[in-house]
Amino acid sequence: MILTFEEKKEIFDSYPELEANPVSMNRLNYHFKESAVAKTVVVRFLHPNGNAFIYAGYLPKEETNKGYISVLEDDEDRIRELVEEAVSFLRKTESGYEDGYSELWFNQEGEVLRLQFENPVWSVLLPSEQVEGIFKTKEAGESYLRDEGFQKG
């Protein structure tokens, strides 16, 4: 059974990180204001007929309609799955990493350093959280760690 406008609206309203914005023809868009990239519309054109489009920029273009997929006939579980995938994708920066992403690196003496993404740079941190180095790219941070005798754990 196709979910109604009200049922879909209730699903989208249950996400506190999404903000509803009215658009033309009694439709609603839902924005994710905390997006790490310029794109913020997660749900586009929730229409009184029950149709809506959910952002799917992580899929190949040929599988979407301008980066969105229709959820006219989808059930609640599928809609929630798509919303969560969209929000997760939009939390990531253009580099593909979410702010705060980190990796532990170890040397043969058992010392540990952490490589952490702090948009827009990568930091190498000591266990005390003191900064050892700042790098423009992940590759530069990894190169530094390898040069210092560390390996990704």
HUMO-V901906 format. One record per pair of residues at least 4 apart in sequence whose C-alpha atoms are under 7 Angstrom apart, sorted by the first residue. I is the first residue (numbers start at 1). J is the second residue. Records with the same first field share a line. If there is no record, write none. Layout:
I->J ; J
//
This chain:
2->72 ; 73
3->7 ; 8 ; 50 ; 75
4->8 ; 50
5->9 ; 47 ; 48 ; 49 ; 50
6->10
7->11
8->12
9->13
10->14
17->32
18->30 ; 31 ; 32
19->30 ; 31 ; 32
20->28 ; 29 ; 30 ; 31
21->28 ; 29 ; 30
22->26 ; 27 ; 28 ; 29
23->27 ; 28 ; 29
26->47 ; 48
27->45 ; 46 ; 47 ; 48
28->44 ; 45 ; 46 ; 47
29->41 ; 43 ; 44 ; 45 ; 46
30->41 ; 42 ; 43 ; 44
31->40 ; 41 ; 42
32->40 ; 41 ; 42
33->40
35->39 ; 40 ; 90 ; 91
36->90 ; 91 ; 92 ; 93
37->90 ; 93 ; 94
42->54 ; 55 ; 86
43->52 ; 53 ; 54 ; 55
44->52 ; 53 ; 54
45->52 ; 53
46->50 ; 51 ; 52
47->51 ; 52
50->72
51->70 ; 71 ; 72
52->70 ; 71 ; 72
53->68 ; 69 ; 70 ; 71
54->68 ; 69 ; 70 ; 82 ; 83
55->67 ; 68 ; 69 ; 86
56->67 ; 68 ; 69 ; 86
57->67
58->89
59->63
61->67
64->68 ; 69
65->69
71->79
74->78 ; 79
75->79
76->80
77->81
78->82
79->83
80->84
81->85
82->86
83->87
84->88
85->89
86->90
87->91
88->92
91->98
92->96 ; 97 ; 98
93->97 ; 98
97->101
99->117 ; 118 ; 119
100->116 ; 117 ; 118
101->116 ; 117
102->114 ; 115 ; 116 ; 117
103->114 ; 115 ; 116
104->112 ; 113 ; 114 ; 115 ; 152 ; 153
105->112 ; 113 ; 114 ; 150 ; 151 ; 152 ; 153
106->110 ; 111 ; 112 ; 113 ; 150 ; 151 ; 152 ; 153
107->111 ; 112 ; 149 ; 150 ; 151
112->127
113->124 ; 125 ; 126 ; 127
114->124 ; 125 ; 126
115->122 ; 123 ; 124 ; 125
116->122 ; 123 ; 124
117->121 ; 122 ; 123
118->122 ; 123
121->134 ; 135 ; 136 ; 137
122->134 ; 135 ; 136 ; 137 ; 138 ; 141
123->131 ; 133 ; 134 ; 135
124->131 ; 132 ; 133 ; 134 ; 141
125->129 ; 130 ; 131 ; 132
126->130 ; 131 ; 132
135->140 ; 141
137->141
138->142
139->143
140->144
141->145
142->146
143->147
144->148
145->149 ; 150
146->150 ; 151
//
